[in-house]
């Protein structure tokens, strides 16, 4: 087989694989999440198995037990307050909706229909509905099955990930193997720094905002902090939405630990989010997010929108690292082409 024919074969094979993965994207979520989980915790497994000399299987089991214990402890500690704030937030939203209806008559005639439609949409939107048992049981079974698949997949990715990588490299022709290994190292550096940086950001942002909003006296500080931390997963859009929601809650909340009025509370909340954003941009991101943050904001925005359109929430999570990997592949390909042209 000639070099051109082999190259064409691998290009066609890659396109078929991409098409297949896109076509079956609905069932890929637990496997992708398991791969991300394994990627994040592989260094810890290596530490237990290489430094402490524990069997790799036992190291994975220990990590599972530790994570389950941490999640259970956090759940027991925070669940009561989260439930209380969620219930209070629901009642509060209902009360605000009633008050808003009373104020509609004072608005200009041209804007009344729009406001009425918005209120009607909010009234009829229910995050938690009451489905029948016939629809609830299959969904619950599907989620349990997905979670079991996730656990088993993550276990095997952690246990045999290196062997999988080596076997995949053995399938690559020798003349391309060196280039592929270089690409994998670059992707590993970028992807690793981004994913671990995101986990760090979620924890830090949630903790910092919970402390700041609690001291300020903003209602629902725990829910707002958790929401804002998770919103960091979605670049550009997520932080803006989180800050806007917190500002609205502060404006209508009517409480403050320092006797501030509603406008002053909004200003204080915006200042808190802005300061935290600056700390992230100039201190946290350069050390934890790596070179992937060099992507242009428009590219990041397009990647986020395209990711959500293609794969929903999972697409939002993977949009930026995928864009970063594409950038690495393009730069590497252009460097190779330029090198060939220089030789000619």
C-alpha positions in Angstrom: 0.0 0.0 0.0 1.5 3.4 -1.0 1.8 6.3 1.4 -0.9 8.2 -0.4 -3.3 5.3 -0.3 -2.6 4.7 3.4 -3.2 8.4 4.1 -6.5 8.4 2.2 -7.5 5.2 4.1 -6.9 6.8 7.5 -8.7 10.0 6.4 -11.7 8.0 5.3 -11.6 5.9 8.5 -11.4 9.1 10.6 -14.4 10.6 8.8 -16.4 7.4 9.3 -15.5 7.3 13.0 -16.5 11.0 13.5 -19.8 10.3 11.7 -20.5 7.3 13.8 -19.8 9.1 17.0 -22.0 12.0 16.0 -24.8 9.6 15.0 -24.6 7.7 18.4 -23.9 10.8 20.5 -27.0 10.2 22.6 -25.4 7.0 24.2 -21.9 8.4 24.5 -22.4 10.6 27.5 -21.5 8.1 30.3 -18.4 6.9 28.3 -17.2 10.5 27.7 -17.8 11.5 31.3 -15.9 8.3 32.4 -13.0 9.2 30.2 -12.9 12.7 31.7 -13.1 11.3 35.2 -10.3 8.9 34.5 -8.2 11.6 32.9 -8.6 13.8 36.0 -7.9 11.1 38.6 -5.2 9.1 36.7 -2.4 11.1 38.4 -3.8 10.1 41.8 -4.0 6.5 40.8 -0.4 6.6 39.5 0.6 8.1 42.9 -1.0 5.3 44.9 0.3 2.5 42.5 3.8 3.9 41.8 4.8 5.7 45.0 2.9 3.8 47.7 3.2 0.5 45.7 -0.4 -0.5 45.9 -2.0 -2.6 43.2 -3.7 -0.4 40.6 -7.1 -2.0 41.1 -6.9 -1.4 44.9 -5.8 2.2 44.2 -8.9 2.8 42.1 -11.2 1.3 44.7 -9.7 3.5 47.4 -10.3 6.6 45.2 -13.9 5.5 44.6 -14.4 5.1 48.4 -12.8 8.4 49.2 -14.9 10.3 46.6 -18.1 8.6 47.7 -17.3 9.6 51.3 -16.6 13.2 50.4 -19.7 13.5 48.3 -21.8 11.9 51.1 -20.3 14.2 53.7 -20.9 17.3 51.6 -24.5 16.2 50.8 -25.3 15.6 54.5 -23.8 19.0 55.4 -25.4 21.1 52.7 -28.6 19.2 51.7 -30.7 20.7 54.4 -29.8 24.3 53.6 -30.1 23.7 49.9 -33.6 22.3 50.3 -34.6 25.1 52.6 -33.3 27.8 50.2 -34.9 26.1 47.2 -38.3 26.0 48.9 -38.0 29.6 50.0 -36.8 30.6 46.5 -39.8 29.0 44.9 -42.2 30.8 47.3 -40.3 34.0 46.8 -40.5 33.7 43.0 -44.3 33.2 43.3 -44.7 36.3 45.4 -42.6 38.4 43.1 -44.7 37.1 40.2 -47.9 38.3 42.0 -46.4 41.7 42.7 -45.2 42.0 39.1 -48.8 41.4 37.9 -50.0 44.3 40.0 -47.4 46.6 38.6 -48.1 45.8 34.9 -50.9 48.4 34.7 -48.4 51.2 35.4 -46.3 50.2 32.4 -46.7 51.8 28.9 -49.3 50.1 26.7 -46.7 49.1 24.1 -44.7 47.0 26.5 -47.6 45.4 28.5 -48.2 42.4 26.0 -44.5 41.5 26.1 -44.4 41.5 29.9 -47.6 39.6 30.2 -46.3 36.9 27.8 -43.1 36.7 29.9 -45.0 36.2 33.1 -47.2 33.6 31.5 -44.2 31.7 30.3 -42.6 31.8 33.8 -45.9 30.6 35.4 -46.2 27.6 33.1 -42.5 26.6 33.2 -41.8 23.9 35.8 -38.3 22.6 36.4 -39.7 19.7 38.4 -42.9 18.3 37.0 -45.1 15.5 38.3 -44.9 12.8 35.6 -46.8 9.5 35.9 -45.1 6.4 37.1 -45.1 5.0 33.5 -42.8 7.8 32.4 -40.8 8.2 35.6 -39.7 4.5 36.0 -38.0 4.1 32.6 -36.2 7.5 33.0 -35.0 6.5 36.5 -33.9 3.1 35.2 -32.0 4.7 32.3 -30.2 7.1 34.6 -29.2 4.3 37.0 -28.0 2.2 34.0 -26.0 5.2 32.7 -24.4 5.7 36.2 -23.4 2.0 36.3 -21.9 2.3 32.8 -20.0 5.4 34.0 -18.5 3.6 37.0 -17.4 0.5 35.1 -16.1 2.6 32.2 -14.1 4.9 34.5 -12.7 1.9 36.3 -11.4 0.3 33.1 -10.1 3.6 31.7 -8.1 4.1 35.0 -6.9 0.5 35.1 -6.0 0.0 31.4 -5.8 3.5 29.9 -2.1 3.3 29.2 -2.4 -0.1 27.6 -5.3 1.2 25.4 -3.1 4.2 24.4 -0.1 1.9 23.5 -2.3 -0.4 21.5 -3.8 2.5 19.5 -0.3 3.8 18.8 0.8 0.4 17.5 -1.9 0.6 14.8 -0.3 3.8 13.4 2.3 3.5 10.6 5.9 4.0 11.8 6.4 7.1 9.7 3.5 8.8 11.5 4.0 7.5 15.0 6.5 10.1 16.1 4.3 13.0 15.0 1.2 11.4 16.7 3.1 11.1 20.0 4.1 14.7 19.8 0.5 15.7 19.2 -0.7 13.5 22.0 1.7 15.2 24.4 0.5 18.7 23.4 -3.1 17.6 23.7 -2.5 16.0 27.0 -0.9 19.2 28.4 -3.7 21.4 27.1 -6.6 19.1 28.1 -5.2 18.2 31.5 -4.5 21.8 32.5 -8.0 22.9 31.3 -10.0 20.1 32.9 -8.2 20.2 36.3 -8.4 24.0 36.2 -12.1 23.9 35.7 -12.6 21.7 38.7 -10.4 24.0 40.7 -12.4 27.1 39.5 -15.8 25.6 40.4 -14.7 24.8 43.9 -12.9 28.1 44.5 -15.6 30.3 42.9 -18.4 28.6 44.8 -16.5 28.8 48.1 -15.5 32.5 47.7 -18.9 33.6 46.6 -20.7 31.8 49.4 -18.5 33.5 51.9 -18.8 36.9 50.3 -22.6 36.8 49.6 -23.2 35.5 53.1 -21.2 38.3 54.7 -23.1 40.8 52.5 -26.4 39.3 53.6 -27.7 38.3 50.1 -30.6 35.8 50.3 -30.0 32.3 48.9 -26.3 32.7 49.1 -25.6 29.0 49.0 -27.7 28.3 45.9 -26.3 31.3 44.1 -22.7 30.3 45.0 -23.2 26.8 43.7 -24.9 28.0 40.5 -22.1 30.6 39.9 -19.4 28.0 40.4 -21.0 25.6 37.9 -21.6 28.4 35.5 -17.8 28.8 35.2 -17.9 25.7 33.0 -19.5 27.8 30.3 -17.0 30.5 29.3 -18.1 34.1 28.8 -21.8 33.4 29.0 -21.9 31.5 32.3 -20.2 34.1 34.5 -22.3 36.9 33.0 -25.6 35.0 33.6 -24.5 34.1 37.2 -23.7 37.7 38.0 -27.0 38.9 36.5 -29.0 36.4 38.6 -27.2 37.3 41.8 -27.7 41.0 41.1 -31.4 40.5 40.6 -31.7 38.4 43.8 -29.8 41.1 45.7 -32.1 43.9 44.3 -35.4 42.2 45.2 -34.1 40.5 48.3 -34.4 43.4 50.6 -31.8 42.3 53.2 -28.3 43.4 54.0 -25.9 43.0 56.8 -24.6 46.6 56.4 -27.9 48.5 56.0 -27.5 48.9 52.2 -30.5 49.7 50.0 -31.4 47.7 46.9 -29.3 49.7 44.5 -26.2 49.6 46.8 -26.7 45.8 47.2 -26.6 45.4 43.4 -23.5 47.5 43.1 -21.8 45.5 45.9 -22.7 42.2 44.2 -21.4 43.4 40.8 -18.2 44.5 42.5 -17.7 41.1 44.2 -18.2 39.3 40.9 -16.0 41.7 39.0 -13.1 41.4 41.5 -13.4 37.6 41.5 -13.4 37.7 37.7 -10.1 39.8 37.7 -8.5 37.3 40.1 -9.4 34.5 37.8 -8.1 36.2 34.7 -4.8 37.4 36.0 -3.9 34.9 38.7 -5.8 31.6 38.4 -6.2 31.1 34.7 -2.6 31.6 33.7 -1.4 28.9 36.1 -4.3 26.4 35.8 -5.9 26.8 32.4 -2.8 26.7 30.3 -2.5 27.8 26.7 -6.1 27.0 25.8 -7.1 30.4 27.2 -5.2 32.0 24.2 -8.3 31.2 22.0 -10.0 34.3 20.8 -13.2 35.1 22.7 -15.3 34.9 19.5 -13.9 31.4 18.8 -14.8 30.4 22.4 -18.3 31.9 22.1 -18.9 30.0 18.8 -17.5 26.8 20.3 -19.9 27.1 23.3 -22.9 27.8 21.1 -22.0 25.0 18.7 -21.3 22.6 21.5 -24.7 23.2 23.1 -26.5 22.8 19.8 -24.7 19.6 19.0 -24.6 17.8 22.4 -26.5 19.8 25.0 -24.9 20.2 28.4 -22.1 17.8 27.5 -21.3 19.9 24.5 -21.1 23.0 26.7 -18.6 21.2 29.0 -16.4 19.9 26.1 -16.7 22.9 23.7 -13.6 24.8 24.7 -11.2 21.9 25.2 -12.4 20.6 21.8 -11.7 23.9 20.2 -8.3 24.0 21.8 -7.5 20.5 20.5 -8.6 21.5 17.0 -6.3 24.6 17.2 -3.4 22.3 18.2 -4.1 20.0 15.2 -4.4 22.9 12.8 -1.2 24.6 14.0 0.7 21.2 13.9 -0.6 20.6 10.3 0.4 24.1 9.1 3.9 23.7 10.6 4.3 20.4 8.8 3.1 21.9 5.5 5.4 24.9 5.9 8.3 22.6 6.6 7.6 20.6 3.4 7.4 23.9 1.4 10.7 25.1 2.8 12.4 21.9 1.8 11.1 22.2 -1.7 
